[in-house]
Amino acid sequence: MNPMHALDATHGEELVMPTARLRDRSIPAETAYQLVHDELMLDGNARLNLATFVTTWMEEPARRLMAECAEKNMIDKDEYPQTAELERRCVAILADLWQAPVPDDAIGCSTTGSSEACMLGGLALKRRWRNVRRAAGRPDGRPNLVMGANVQVCWEKFCNYFEVEARVVPLSAERLHLGAPEAAARCDENTIGVVAVLGSTFDGSYEPVEAIAGALDDLEAATGLDVPIHVDGASGAMVAPFIDEETVWDFRLARVASINTSGHKYGLVYPGVGWVVWRDRAALPEELVFDVSYLGGNMATFALNFSRPGAQVVAQYFTFLRLGFAGFRAVHQASRDVATRLAGEISRLGPFALVTRGDELPVFAFTTGRDVSAFDVYDVSRRLRERGWLVPAYGFPAEREDLHVLRVVVRNGFSEDLASLFLEDLSRLLPELARQREPLGRPEAPAFHH
């Protein structure tokens, strides 16, 4: 312990950081701050974390707003009505951005992140399916949900927690995410929906939502089965509207019932805030909605969490106000330009082969070439960490366990200059890695879970 921290703080006793029980006596706030601050230096620099999709930089005015709202429990809409109004505006903006057929008829809410938003989307699918089955006098005890093996773990949790069979479509040599024929082939009368991912966390690729919807249209024409789609747009739903306007994935497709996104990813807000929006009120069963007092009237609420700060919702509205459509387009186009340029430079280094190029999400994955035997992606990840870069190395799921990659997430704040520094560091370590006899082996306990 630094003696400078303890001179006026310890009342004569030894100052020891508590790890399992409270200290007997208090210490000054500034001393406590410095001690915790010093420990957190071990986390490294979040700006150099190329593993996370989460926003690691915001402007100072946004940080001030968040500090001013940290104490507001935004679930108390009657007590903090203006925070509730900003949430309502954000939902309306997203419904318009995602091209709901009648934006005023769309319904949605903020959440703690995409995981909660996915739970709500999945619950709505299950209840809609159950209500239809019961109305027809059909059994409703064996619901299933179709998804690719590349989905985020929250979908596995949803199926486990809410007793839904996960029908997981494995990957293949040619296909690293869910394909349209494969999705339709696994649907039956017990299918509550198909999850389509707009921006796979494994490699940044978009799943073909429009093609999946078309395959499900054909399935309905042939069998009468009406299977809705939930789009997990944790990252892509805040990218595609601005720089992939020609890509049809949203409420323009009648089969898309709901969409979620993470405001704290490419929504450019510090964690944690997510959003879920249903195309219309018919897509969200009434029994999932609770009414609360709001400005002398009622406001619908259906989040799972009942205590969370209003700061992130306020920051999301600030970001919508600050950037507008043109600002979001400029920020995300800049990130994509950095990603595609950096991916191209890495492919020209020699030892690496690209899996994706950063031309959908500004995210790309790459692996070592077939002729590289002295090192593997795990060695590269370890060595980059010595310079402060956190670049995850991991294997793909079912049927592609042979593929091990490094993945780079380009976010706002990862500039061309930082990309050049990263490339220099990566180039510098390659001669040393090439002198190894063989790869050092994978970590016993991988630190990265996508």
MARSE-424264 format. One line per 8 residues: number of its first residue (from 1); for each residue x, y, z of N, C-alpha, C. Coordinates in steps of 0.05 Angstrom, whole numbers, plus 5000, padded with zeros to 4 digits. Layout:
NUM	X:Y:Z:X:Y:Z:X:Y:Z; ...
END
This chain:
1	5017:4976:5000:5000:5000:5000:5018:5025:5000; 5011:5044:4984:5026:5069:4983:5022:5084:5009; 5044:5089:5024:5041:5103:5050:5028:5131:5047; 5031:5143:5024:5018:5170:5020:4988:5169:5023; 4976:5145:5015:4947:5143:5017:4938:5140:5046; 4956:5130:5063:4947:5122:5090:4953:5142:5112; 4969:5163:5106:4978:5180:5128:4956:5192:5144; 4934:5202:5131:4913:5215:5146:4887:5199:5144
9	4889:5173:5138:4864:5159:5132:4859:5135:5150; 4879:5125:5164:4876:5099:5176:4872:5098:5206; 4872:5122:5218:4867:5123:5247:4887:5105:5262; 4911:5103:5252:4932:5088:5265:4933:5059:5259; 4912:5047:5246:4914:5019:5240:4924:5014:5211; 4933:4990:5206:4942:4983:5179:4920:4985:5159; 4925:4997:5136:4905:5000:5115:4907:4976:5096; 4887:4959:5096:4886:4935:5079:4861:4937:5062
17	4863:4931:5037:4840:4931:5019:4822:4908:5027; 4796:4912:5032:4778:4890:5039:4773:4872:5015; 4775:4846:5019:4769:4828:4997:4747:4808:5004; 4740:4805:5029:4719:4786:5037:4701:4797:5059; 4709:4817:5073:4692:4829:5094:4698:4859:5096; 4678:4874:5107:4681:4903:5109:4703:4910:5129; 4717:4932:5123:4735:4944:5144:4719:4952:5168; 4732:4953:5191:4718:4961:5215:4712:4991:5214
25	4730:5007:5202:4727:5036:5202:4727:5047:5174; 4717:5071:5172:4716:5084:5146:4742:5099:5139; 4745:5106:5114:4768:5122:5105:4757:5145:5088; 4772:5166:5083:4763:5188:5066:4756:5180:5038; 4737:5194:5026:4729:5187:4999:4751:5188:4979; 4768:5208:4980:4790:5211:4961:4810:5188:4964; 4815:5179:4988:4833:5156:4992:4821:5131:4980; 4795:5126:4985:4782:5103:4973:4782:5104:4943
33	4777:5128:4932:4778:5132:4903:4805:5124:4892; 4827:5134:4904:4853:5129:4893:4861:5100:4895; 4853:5086:4916:4859:5058:4919:4845:5041:4898; 4819:5047:4894:4804:5032:4873:4815:5039:4845; 4820:5065:4841:4831:5074:4815:4856:5059:4808; 4874:5056:4828:4900:5043:4823:4896:5014:4815; 4878:5000:4829:4873:4972:4821:4862:4970:4793; 4845:4988:4785:4833:4986:4759:4852:4992:4736
41	4876:5002:4742:4896:5005:4721:4903:4978:4709; 4899:4957:4724:4905:4930:4713:4887:4922:4691; 4864:4936:4688:4846:4929:4665:4857:4938:4638; 4878:4955:4638:4888:4964:4613:4871:4987:4602; 4876:4993:4576:4863:5016:4563:4840:5005:4546; 4816:5013:4553:4792:5003:4538:4792:5011:4509; 4805:5033:4502:4806:5042:4474:4822:5022:4457; 4840:5007:4469:4856:4988:4454:4844:4960:4454
49	4819:4958:4465:4805:4932:4466:4791:4928:4439; 4803:4912:4422:4791:4906:4396:4773:4882:4397; 4768:4871:4421:4750:4849:4425:4721:4858:4428; 4717:4880:4443:4690:4888:4450:4676:4904:4429; 4650:4899:4427:4633:4915:4410:4623:4940:4425; 4628:4942:4451:4616:4962:4468:4631:4989:4464; 4616:5010:4464:4627:5037:4461:4646:5044:4483; 4670:5053:4476:4690:5060:4496:4698:5089:4496
57	4684:5106:4480:4689:5134:4480:4664:5150:4474; 4658:5170:4490:4637:5189:4485:4647:5217:4490; 4633:5237:4479:4641:5265:4482:4635:5274:4511; 4649:5294:4519:4646:5304:4547:4618:5313:4553; 4603:5327:4536:4576:5334:4543:4558:5310:4549; 4562:5288:4534:4547:5264:4539:4554:5253:4567; 4579:5253:4574:4587:5243:4600:4575:5260:4622; 4574:5287:4618:4562:5304:4638:4532:5297:4642
65	4518:5294:4620:4490:5287:4621:4486:5261:4636; 4503:5241:4631:4500:5215:4644:4505:5218:4674; 4524:5234:4682:4529:5238:4710:4506:5252:4724; 4493:5270:4709:4470:5284:4720:4445:5267:4724; 4445:5244:4709:4421:5227:4710:4426:5200:4723; 4450:5196:4734:4457:5170:4745:4439:5161:4768; 4428:5181:4783:4412:5174:4806:4383:5169:4800; 4375:5173:4775:4346:5170:4767:4340:5141:4760
73	4322:5129:4774:4312:5102:4766:4291:5106:4745; 4299:5101:4720:4282:5108:4698:4257:5090:4696; 4256:5068:4711:4232:5052:4711:4209:5067:4725; 4216:5085:4742:4195:5101:4756:4186:5124:4737; 4169:5117:4718:4162:5136:4697:4145:5159:4707; 4129:5154:4728:4113:5175:4739:4130:5195:4756; 4153:5186:4766:4170:5203:4782:4190:5218:4764; 4197:5206:4742:4216:5219:4723:4204:5220:4696
81	4183:5236:4693:4167:5235:4668:4183:5245:4643; 4202:5263:4647:4216:5272:4623:4236:5252:4613; 4248:5236:4632:4265:5214:4623:4248:5194:4607; 4224:5188:4617:4206:5170:4603:4199:5181:4575; 4196:5208:4573:4190:5220:4547:4213:5216:4528; 4238:5219:4538:4261:5215:4520:4263:5186:4511; 4255:5167:4529:4254:5139:4521:4234:5135:4499; 4210:5147:4502:4189:5145:4482:4199:5156:4455
89	4213:5179:4455:4223:5190:4430:4243:5172:4417; 4261:5160:4433:4280:5141:4422:4267:5118:4408; 4246:5106:4421:4231:5084:4408:4219:5093:4382; 4207:5117:4382:4195:5127:4357:4216:5131:4335; 4239:5141:4343:4260:5145:4323:4269:5118:4311; 4272:5098:4328:4281:5072:4319:4259:5059:4301; 4234:5062:4309:4213:5051:4292:4213:5063:4264; 4218:5089:4263:4220:5103:4237:4245:5094:4222
97	4268:5092:4237:4293:5084:4224:4291:5056:4212; 4276:5038:4226:4274:5010:4218:4249:5006:4200; 4237:5028:4192:4216:5029:4171:4191:5012:4179; 4182:5017:4204:4157:5005:4212:4135:5015:4194; 4116:4998:4186:4095:5006:4167:4079:5030:4176; 4072:5031:4202:4059:5055:4213:4075:5061:4239; 4095:5079:4237:4113:5083:4261:4098:5089:4286; 4075:5104:4285:4060:5110:4309:4047:5086:4322
105	4044:5064:4306:4032:5040:4316:4053:5020:4327; 4078:5026:4322:4099:5008:4333:4102:5012:4363; 4112:4992:4376:4114:4993:4405:4141:4982:4413; 4154:4993:4433:4180:4983:4441:4189:4995:4468; 4213:4989:4476:4223:4999:4502:4253:4997:4503; 4265:5010:4522:4293:5007:4528:4297:4984:4546; 4321:4973:4546:4329:4950:4564:4357:4955:4573; 4367:4936:4590:4394:4939:4599:4415:4932:4578
113	4406:4920:4556:4424:4912:4534:4409:4894:4516; 4423:4884:4496:4409:4867:4476:4400:4840:4488; 4414:4830:4509:4406:4805:4520:4377:4807:4531; 4372:4828:4547:4344:4831:4557:4325:4836:4534; 4333:4851:4514:4316:4857:4491:4310:4831:4476; 4329:4813:4473:4324:4787:4460:4305:4770:4476; 4308:4770:4503:4289:4756:4520:4260:4765:4515; 4257:4791:4514:4230:4802:4509:4219:4795:4481
121	4237:4797:4461:4229:4789:4434:4221:4760:4433; 4237:4743:4446:4231:4714:4446:4205:4708:4461; 4201:4722:4484:4176:4717:4499:4152:4724:4483; 4153:4747:4468:4131:4754:4451:4125:4733:4430; 4146:4723:4417:4143:4701:4398:4129:4677:4410; 4138:4669:4434:4127:4646:4447:4098:4650:4454; 4091:4673:4465:4063:4678:4473:4045:4680:4448; 4054:4693:4427:4038:4694:4403:4032:4667:4392
129	4053:4650:4391:4049:4622:4381:4030:4607:4400; 4034:4610:4426:4017:4595:4445:3988:4604:4443; 3983:4630:4440:3956:4640:4438:3942:4629:4413; 3957:4628:4391:3945:4618:4366:3939:4588:4369; 3957:4574:4381:3953:4545:4385:3928:4539:4402; 3926:4554:4424:3904:4550:4443:3878:4557:4430; 3878:4579:4415:3853:4587:4401:3843:4566:4382; 3862:4551:4370:3856:4530:4351:3851:4503:4364
137	3854:4502:4391:3851:4477:4406:3873:4458:4401; 3897:4468:4395:3920:4451:4389:3939:4451:4413; 3955:4430:4417:3974:4429:4440:3995:4450:4437; 4005:4460:4460:4025:4482:4460:4048:4476:4478; 4054:4450:4482:4075:4443:4501:4103:4439:4490; 4107:4442:4464:4133:4436:4452:4143:4458:4433; 4145:4482:4442:4154:4504:4425:4183:4501:4418; 4191:4510:4394:4219:4510:4386:4225:4537:4372
145	4251:4544:4372:4261:4568:4360:4284:4561:4342; 4284:4570:4317:4305:4564:4298:4326:4586:4297; 4351:4578:4297:4373:4598:4298:4399:4585:4287; 4418:4601:4279:4444:4591:4271:4462:4585:4295; 4482:4568:4291:4500:4561:4312:4517:4585:4321; 4516:4607:4305:4533:4630:4311:4518:4651:4328; 4494:4645:4338:4480:4665:4353:4494:4671:4379; 4488:4695:4390:4499:4702:4416:4487:4684:4438
153	4502:4680:4459:4494:4661:4480:4468:4668:4493; 4459:4693:4491:4433:4700:4503:4410:4684:4492; 4412:4675:4467:4390:4660:4455:4390:4631:4467; 4413:4620:4473:4414:4595:4487:4402:4598:4514; 4408:4620:4528:4396:4625:4554:4366:4628:4552; 4356:4642:4532:4327:4645:4529:4314:4618:4527; 4324:4601:4510:4312:4575:4506:4313:4558:4532; 4335:4561:4547:4337:4546:4572:4318:4557:4593
161	4318:4583:4597:4302:4596:4618:4272:4593:4613; 4264:4595:4587:4235:4597:4581:4225:4571:4567; 4240:4550:4570:4232:4523:4561:4223:4522:4532; 4242:4529:4515:4238:4528:4486:4260:4512:4474; 4253:4493:4456:4274:4477:4443:4290:4495:4424; 4316:4495:4427:4334:4510:4409:4340:4492:4385; 4330:4499:4361:4337:4485:4337:4360:4499:4323; 4384:4490:4328:4408:4504:4320:4417:4492:4293
169	4420:4510:4274:4430:4502:4248:4461:4504:4248; 4474:4481:4244:4504:4482:4244:4515:4497:4221; 4540:4505:4223:4554:4519:4202:4564:4499:4181; 4576:4508:4161:4588:4491:4140:4613:4504:4129; 4626:4490:4111:4650:4501:4099:4644:4526:4083; 4621:4527:4071:4614:4550:4054:4598:4571:4068; 4587:4564:4092:4567:4582:4104:4574:4584:4134; 4581:4609:4143:4589:4614:4171:4567:4627:4187
177	4542:4627:4176:4519:4636:4192:4494:4622:4181; 4471:4631:4190:4446:4618:4182:4439:4623:4153; 4432:4602:4139:4423:4605:4111:4393:4602:4109; 4382:4612:4087:4353:4612:4084:4341:4584:4081; 4351:4567:4063:4339:4540:4061:4342:4524:4087; 4365:4527:4101:4369:4512:4125:4350:4521:4147; 4344:4547:4148:4325:4557:4168:4297:4546:4163; 4288:4548:4139:4260:4538:4132:4258:4508:4137
185	4279:4493:4131:4277:4464:4134:4273:4455:4162; 4280:4471:4182:4278:4464:4210:4252:4474:4223; 4235:4487:4208:4210:4497:4219:4188:4477:4217; 4171:4476:4237:4147:4460:4237:4125:4474:4252; 4103:4461:4258:4080:4474:4270:4086:4484:4298; 4108:4474:4310:4115:4483:4337:4136:4505:4338; 4143:4515:4314:4164:4536:4313:4152:4563:4320; 4163:4576:4340:4153:4602:4348:4164:4625:4331
193	4187:4619:4318:4200:4639:4302:4228:4631:4293; 4239:4648:4277:4267:4645:4268:4282:4670:4277; 4306:4666:4288:4323:4688:4295:4343:4692:4273; 4344:4716:4261:4363:4723:4241:4381:4745:4252; 4407:4741:4250:4427:4759:4263:4438:4778:4242; 4434:4804:4247:4445:4824:4230:4472:4834:4242; 4493:4819:4235:4519:4824:4246:4528:4803:4266; 4538:4780:4255:4547:4758:4272:4571:4767:4288
201	4571:4760:4314:4593:4767:4331:4618:4751:4324; 4616:4729:4310:4639:4713:4303:4656:4726:4281; 4643:4739:4262:4658:4749:4239:4647:4775:4228; 4626:4786:4239:4615:4812:4230:4597:4810:4206; 4590:4786:4197:4574:4784:4172:4544:4786:4178; 4529:4796:4159:4500:4797:4161:4488:4771:4152; 4468:4761:4167:4453:4738:4156:4433:4749:4136; 4426:4732:4116:4409:4741:4094:4379:4742:4102
209	4372:4763:4116:4345:4765:4128:4323:4764:4105; 4328:4779:4084:4308:4779:4062:4305:4752:4050; 4327:4737:4046:4325:4710:4035:4311:4691:4054; 4317:4694:4080:4304:4677:4100:4274:4683:4100; 4266:4708:4098:4237:4715:4097:4225:4703:4072; 4239:4703:4049:4229:4691:4025:4225:4661:4027; 4244:4648:4040:4241:4619:4044:4218:4612:4062; 4213:4629:4082:4190:4625:4100:4164:4631:4086
217	4164:4650:4067:4140:4655:4051:4134:4630:4034; 4154:4618:4022:4150:4594:4006:4140:4571:4024; 4151:4570:4049:4142:4549:4067:4112:4553:4074; 4104:4578:4078:4075:4582:4085:4058:4575:4061; 4067:4582:4037:4051:4576:4013:4048:4546:4010; 4068:4531:4018:4067:4502:4014:4053:4487:4037; 4055:4498:4061:4046:4483:4085:4025:4498:4102; 4023:4524:4098:4005:4540:4115:4018:4550:4141
225	4043:4542:4145:4057:4550:4170:4066:4580:4168; 4057:4596:4187:4064:4624:4187:4085:4629:4209; 4110:4630:4201:4133:4632:4220:4144:4661:4219; 4143:4676:4242:4154:4703:4242:4184:4703:4246; 4196:4726:4241:4225:4730:4245:4230:4751:4266; 4249:4745:4284:4260:4766:4301:4288:4772:4291; 4294:4797:4286:4321:4804:4277:4337:4813:4301; 4358:4798:4307:4377:4805:4328:4397:4824:4315
233	4391:4850:4317:4408:4870:4305:4425:4884:4326; 4435:4869:4345:4450:4880:4367:4470:4901:4357; 4484:4894:4336:4503:4913:4324:4493:4925:4297; 4484:4907:4280:4478:4915:4252:4453:4933:4250; 4435:4932:4268:4411:4949:4266:4417:4978:4270; 4441:4984:4281:4449:5012:4283:4471:5019:4263; 4476:5001:4244:4495:5006:4223:4482:5006:4196; 4467:4985:4190:4455:4982:4163:4437:5005:4155
241	4420:5016:4172:4403:5038:4163:4418:5062:4152; 4443:5065:4160:4458:5089:4153:4477:5084:4129; 4488:5061:4127:4508:5057:4105:4502:5032:4088; 4480:5018:4093:4471:4996:4077:4442:4999:4070; 4434:5022:4061:4406:5027:4056:4393:5008:4036; 4409:4997:4018:4398:4979:3998:4393:4951:4009; 4403:4945:4032:4399:4919:4044:4372:4918:4058; 4355:4899:4050:4328:4897:4061:4329:4876:4083
249	4324:4885:4108:4326:4867:4131:4306:4874:4153; 4292:4897:4150:4278:4908:4172:4247:4905:4169; 4231:4923:4179:4202:4920:4178:4191:4924:4150; 4208:4929:4131:4198:4928:4103:4190:4899:4096; 4201:4880:4110:4193:4852:4107:4170:4846:4126; 4147:4839:4115:4124:4835:4132:4128:4813:4153; 4146:4795:4147:4151:4772:4166:4168:4780:4190; 4181:4803:4189:4196:4812:4212:4178:4824:4233
257	4175:4810:4256:4157:4818:4277:4170:4837:4296; 4196:4834:4301:4210:4850:4322:4239:4852:4316; 4252:4873:4326:4280:4878:4322:4292:4888:4349; 4316:4879:4355:4330:4890:4379:4356:4901:4370; 4367:4919:4386:4394:4929:4382:4406:4937:4409; 4432:4941:4408:4447:4951:4432:4454:4980:4427; 4442:4998:4443:4450:5026:4441:4479:5030:4449; 4489:5011:4465:4517:5014:4475:4537:5001:4456
265	4529:4993:4432:4548:4983:4412:4549:5005:4391; 4539:4999:4367:4541:5019:4346:4519:5041:4349; 4504:5040:4371:4487:5063:4379:4504:5085:4392; 4530:5079:4398:4550:5099:4406:4545:5110:4435; 4534:5093:4452:4529:5101:4480:4544:5082:4498; 4554:5093:4521:4566:5075:4541:4547:5054:4551; 4556:5031:4559:4538:5010:4569:4525:5019:4595; 4500:5008:4600:4487:4989:4583:4459:4998:4576
273	4453:4998:4551:4426:5004:4541:4421:4988:4516; 4398:4975:4515:4388:4961:4491:4361:4971:4484; 4351:4963:4461:4325:4970:4452:4311:4947:4438; 4285:4945:4441:4270:4925:4425:4245:4939:4415; 4238:4935:4390:4215:4947:4378:4199:4926:4362; 4173:4926:4366:4155:4908:4350:4142:4924:4328; 4137:4911:4305:4127:4926:4282:4101:4939:4287; 4083:4927:4303:4058:4939:4311:4048:4927:4337
281	4027:4937:4347:4018:4928:4373:4008:4899:4372; 3999:4890:4349:3990:4862:4347:4012:4842:4350; 4037:4851:4346:4060:4833:4349:4069:4828:4377; 4058:4845:4396:4065:4842:4424:4040:4835:4440; 4038:4810:4449:4013:4801:4463:4007:4820:4487; 3982:4826:4490:3974:4846:4510:3981:4837:4538; 3981:4811:4543:3986:4802:4571:4015:4807:4580; 4033:4814:4561:4060:4820:4569:4064:4850:4576
289	4044:4866:4572:4046:4894:4575:4032:4903:4601; 4046:4919:4617:4036:4931:4641:4033:4961:4638; 4012:4972:4649:4008:5001:4648:4017:5014:4673; 4032:5037:4671:4040:5052:4694:4031:5081:4691; 4028:5094:4713:4020:5122:4713:4042:5139:4700; 4034:5158:4682:4054:5174:4668:4040:5200:4659; 4049:5222:4670:4039:5249:4663:4009:5250:4664; 3998:5238:4686:3969:5239:4689:3954:5218:4673
297	3968:5202:4657:3956:5181:4641:3970:5155:4645; 3970:5138:4625:3982:5112:4627:4004:5109:4606; 4024:5093:4612:4045:5087:4593:4051:5057:4596; 4054:5043:4573:4060:5015:4573:4089:5010:4582; 4093:4988:4597:4120:4980:4604:4121:4949:4604; 4143:4938:4595:4145:4909:4594:4174:4900:4596; 4191:4916:4609:4219:4908:4613:4220:4887:4635; 4242:4871:4635:4246:4851:4656:4258:4864:4681
305	4274:4885:4677:4289:4897:4699:4273:4921:4709; 4271:4924:4736:4255:4945:4747:4272:4966:4762; 4298:4965:4760:4315:4986:4772:4339:4989:4755; 4341:5012:4741:4365:5018:4726:4365:5048:4721; 4389:5059:4718:4392:5088:4716:4381:5098:4689; 4372:5123:4689:4363:5135:4664:4385:5146:4647; 4410:5145:4658:4432:5159:4644:4436:5149:4616; 4435:5123:4611:4441:5112:4585:4419:5120:4565
313	4394:5120:4574:4372:5128:4556:4375:5157:4548; 4382:5174:4567:4386:5202:4562:4410:5205:4543; 4431:5189:4547:4454:5191:4529:4447:5182:4501; 4429:5162:4498:4420:5154:4471:4406:5176:4457; 4388:5190:4472:4374:5212:4459:4393:5234:4452; 4412:5240:4470:4433:5260:4463:4447:5253:4437; 4454:5227:4434:4468:5219:4410:4451:5221:4385; 4425:5214:4387:4407:5218:4364:4406:5248:4357
321	4403:5265:4378:4401:5294:4373:4426:5305:4362; 4449:5297:4374:4475:5307:4366:4483:5300:4338; 4479:5275:4330:4489:5266:4304:4469:5268:4281; 4444:5263:4286:4425:5261:4264:4433:5239:4245; 4418:5236:4223:4423:5215:4204:4451:5218:4191; 4457:5243:4183:4483:5247:4169:4506:5241:4187; 4504:5248:4213:4526:5243:4232:4531:5214:4236; 4509:5198:4240:4512:5169:4243:4525:5157:4218
329	4516:5166:4195:4527:5156:4170:4557:5162:4169; 4565:5186:4176:4594:5193:4174:4610:5176:4194; 4600:5173:4218:4615:5157:4238:4618:5128:4230; 4596:5116:4221:4598:5087:4214:4613:5083:4188; 4611:5101:4169:4626:5098:4144:4656:5100:4150; 4663:5119:4168:4691:5121:4176:4701:5095:4188; 4685:5083:4206:4693:5058:4218:4696:5036:4197; 4677:5035:4178:4679:5014:4157:4704:5019:4140
337	4710:5044:4134:4733:5049:4118:4759:5040:4132; 4761:5045:4158:4784:5035:4173:4785:5005:4173; 4762:4992:4177:4761:4963:4178:4770:4950:4152; 4759:4960:4130:4765:4947:4104:4794:4953:4096; 4804:4977:4103:4832:4983:4097:4850:4965:4113; 4845:4963:4139:4862:4947:4157:4861:4918:4149; 4837:4908:4142:4835:4880:4134:4852:4875:4109; 4851:4893:4090:4866:4890:4066:4896:4890:4071
345	4905:4908:4089:4934:4909:4096:4943:4883:4110; 4926:4872:4127:4933:4847:4141:4934:4824:4122; 4916:4823:4102:4917:4802:4083:4943:4802:4066; 4955:4826:4063:4980:4829:4047:5005:4823:4064; 5002:4818:4090:5026:4813:4106:5038:4786:4100; 5022:4767:4090:5033:4741:4082:5022:4718:4098; 5025:4718:4125:5017:4694:4140:4987:4691:4145; 4971:4711:4137:4943:4710:4146:4924:4708:4122
353	4901:4696:4127:4879:4695:4107:4854:4706:4120; 4841:4724:4105:4817:4736:4115:4793:4717:4114; 4777:4718:4135:4751:4704:4135:4729:4723:4126; 4730:4747:4137:4712:4769:4128:4729:4794:4125; 4717:4815:4111:4733:4838:4103:4724:4864:4116; 4705:4863:4135:4696:4887:4148:4677:4904:4130; 4666:4892:4109:4649:4907:4091:4619:4905:4097; 4612:4892:4120:4585:4893:4130:4586:4907:4157
361	4586:4893:4180:4595:4907:4204:4624:4916:4200; 4633:4938:4212:4661:4944:4211:4677:4926:4229; 4676:4901:4223:4688:4879:4239:4698:4859:4220; 4722:4848:4225:4732:4827:4207:4747:4806:4223; 4747:4782:4212:4761:4760:4224:4782:4749:4205; 4805:4740:4216:4825:4729:4199:4839:4706:4214; 4852:4689:4198:4865:4665:4210:4892:4662:4197; 4908:4643:4207:4934:4638:4196:4931:4621:4171
369	4949:4625:4151:4948:4610:4127:4955:4581:4131; 4948:4565:4111:4952:4536:4114:4981:4528:4115; 4999:4545:4105:5027:4538:4105:5042:4549:4130; 5027:4561:4149:5039:4571:4173:5038:4550:4195; 5061:4541:4204:5062:4519:4224:5076:4527:4250; 5090:4550:4250:5106:4558:4273:5089:4571:4295; 5066:4582:4287:5050:4596:4307:5021:4594:4298; 5003:4601:4316:4974:4601:4310:4962:4627:4320
377	4935:4630:4317:4922:4655:4324:4924:4661:4354; 4927:4640:4371:4928:4644:4399:4956:4656:4406; 4977:4648:4392:5003:4660:4396:5002:4690:4389; 4989:4696:4367:4987:4724:4358:4972:4741:4378; 4950:4730:4389:4934:4744:4408:4951:4750:4434; 4966:4730:4443:4982:4734:4467:5003:4755:4463; 5016:4755:4440:5038:4774:4435:5027:4802:4431; 5004:4806:4419:4992:4832:4416:4985:4844:4443
385	4978:4827:4462:4971:4837:4489:4995:4850:4502; 5019:4843:4494:5043:4855:4506:5044:4885:4499; 5032:4893:4477:5032:4921:4470:5006:4935:4478; 4989:4920:4493:4964:4932:4502:4940:4926:4485; 4943:4913:4461:4921:4907:4443:4907:4882:4453; 4881:4883:4456:4865:4860:4463:4850:4851:4439; 4860:4829:4427:4849:4818:4402:4841:4789:4408; 4816:4782:4408:4808:4755:4415:4815:4734:4394
393	4823:4711:4404:4827:4687:4387:4808:4666:4397; 4794:4653:4378:4773:4634:4386:4767:4615:4363; 4753:4593:4369:4744:4575:4349:4715:4579:4342; 4707:4571:4318:4679:4573:4310:4663:4549:4321; 4636:4551:4321:4620:4530:4333:4615:4506:4314; 4595:4490:4320:4589:4465:4308:4594:4463:4278; 4607:4443:4270:4614:4436:4242:4636:4453:4231; 4646:4474:4245:4669:4489:4236:4689:4492:4259
401	4691:4472:4276:4709:4473:4299:4738:4474:4289; 4743:4469:4264:4770:4470:4253:4779:4499:4248; 4761:4518:4248:4768:4545:4241:4773:4562:4267; 4797:4572:4270:4805:4588:4292:4814:4615:4281; 4804:4637:4293:4808:4663:4281:4816:4684:4302; 4826:4706:4292:4828:4731:4307:4807:4750:4296; 4795:4766:4314:4774:4784:4305:4780:4812:4314; 4777:4831:4296:4781:4860:4302:4755:4874:4299
409	4746:4888:4321:4722:4904:4320:4731:4934:4318; 4723:4947:4297:4729:4975:4293:4706:4992:4303; 4711:5008:4323:4690:5025:4334:4697:5055:4330; 4678:5072:4335:4684:5101:4335:4706:5106:4355; 4726:5120:4347:4750:5126:4364:4774:5109:4355; 4770:5087:4340:4792:5072:4330:4799:5084:4302; 4817:5103:4302:4823:5120:4279:4842:5106:4259; 4846:5119:4237:4866:5109:4217:4894:5109:4230
417	4900:5129:4247:4926:5129:4261:4929:5105:4279; 4909:5099:4295:4910:5076:4313:4912:5050:4297; 4898:5049:4275:4899:5025:4257:4927:5022:4247; 4940:5043:4239:4968:5041:4230:4987:5032:4251; 4983:5042:4276:4999:5033:4298:4995:5003:4304; 4970:4995:4302:4964:4966:4306:4978:4949:4285; 4977:4958:4260:4989:4943:4238:5019:4942:4242; 5031:4963:4251:5060:4963:4256:5067:4943:4278
425	5052:4943:4300:5057:4924:4321:5053:4895:4312; 5033:4890:4296:5028:4863:4286:5051:4855:4268; 5060:4873:4250:5082:4866:4232:5108:4861:4247; 5112:4876:4268:5137:4874:4283:5140:4847:4297; 5118:4835:4306:5120:4810:4321:5122:4785:4303; 5116:4788:4277:5115:4765:4259:5142:4751:4256; 5165:4765:4253:5190:4750:4251:5196:4734:4275; 5190:4744:4299:5195:4728:4323:5177:4703:4324
433	5152:4707:4317:5134:4684:4317:5143:4663:4297; 5153:4672:4274:5162:4653:4253:5185:4636:4262; 5200:4646:4283:5223:4631:4292:5215:4610:4313; 5190:4609:4321:5182:4588:4340:5183:4561:4326; 5187:4540:4342:5187:4513:4331:5158:4505:4324; 5140:4512:4341:5112:4504:4338:5094:4523:4355; 5068:4522:4351:5050:4539:4367:5053:4531:4397; 5049:4551:4414:5052:4546:4443:5028:4533:4455
441	5006:4531:4440:4982:4518:4450:4961:4538:4458; 4936:4529:4458:4914:4546:4466:4913:4549:4496; 4902:4572:4505:4899:4576:4534:4881:4555:4546; 4888:4546:4570:4871:4526:4583:4843:4536:4589; 4841:4561:4596:4816:4574:4602:4813:4599:4585; 4802:4596:4561:4800:4620:4543:4786:4643:4556; 4798:4667:4553:4787:4690:4566:4764:4703:4550; 4760:4693:4526:4741:4707:4508:4717:4689:4503
449	4694:4700:4507:4668:4688:4499:4654:4709:4483; 4647:4703:4457:4638:4723:4438:4614:4738:4448
END
